[in-house]
Amino acid sequence: GQQLNQSPQSMFIQEGEDVSMNCTSSSIFNTWLWYKQDPGEGPVLLIALYKAGELTSNGRLTAQFGITRKDSFLNISASIPSDVGIYFCAGQGGAQKLVFGQGTRLTINP
Amino acid sequence: GAVVSQHPSRVICKSGTSVKIECRSLDFQATTMFWYRQFPKQSLMLMATSNEGSKATYEQGVEKDKFLINHASLTLSTLTVTSAHPEDSSFYICSARPGLGGTNEKLFFGSGTQLSVL
């Protein structure tokens, strides 16, 4: 089945630093989504990407849908303490189901 | 934005009992809802796709008689964990997609249910 490789698995950064994480797939996806999950909560949608090459921003977050449709990245600029959490990429292919990456756990040192 | 309400947020039950989890889309209709299971520090694993008015579609390895899904209306899906055992303890999350059949709609998640079976 389809699988997503998300990296890095964890990040330890200083407040104010920029963050970059990405997902790659062996399969083509029609949609890429990026979510953030806080402990004990469900994932919250951050950015949705629908077209290859699309670059979308949401405040300090920027994500891009790779040209090959097999990858996507998420950047966070000028990180703040509330950015702490687990970030998941998710891809949607021909069926309506989403496939999730393994997650990137972000820790920020003040 | 679209809101998905999941209840209860936490449940503790004895082994052998059944537990029902509700997932409601509060401000939109959804013909399809999804149920996920998440173990600590792991990603979300799709268990089943809940279709309004028809039988749910289960992923490989998920027992349909163990995890009963009912999607009786366009705003409500329920997951019942029958005869729960300690290995069923997990974080269960539902999600729903606004719209009636579109494939490019965003997926919104409930806040999850932490099930602990003693």
Interface residues (C-beta under 8 A of the other chain):
Chain A: N30 T31 L33 Y35 G40 E41 G42 P43 V44 L45 A48 Y50 F88 A90 Q92 Q96 K97 L98 F100 G101 Q102 G103 R105
Chain B: G1 V4 Q6 T32 F34 K41 Q42 S43 L44 L46 T49 F91 I93 S95 R97 T103 N104 K106 L107 F108 F109 G110 S111 G112 Q114
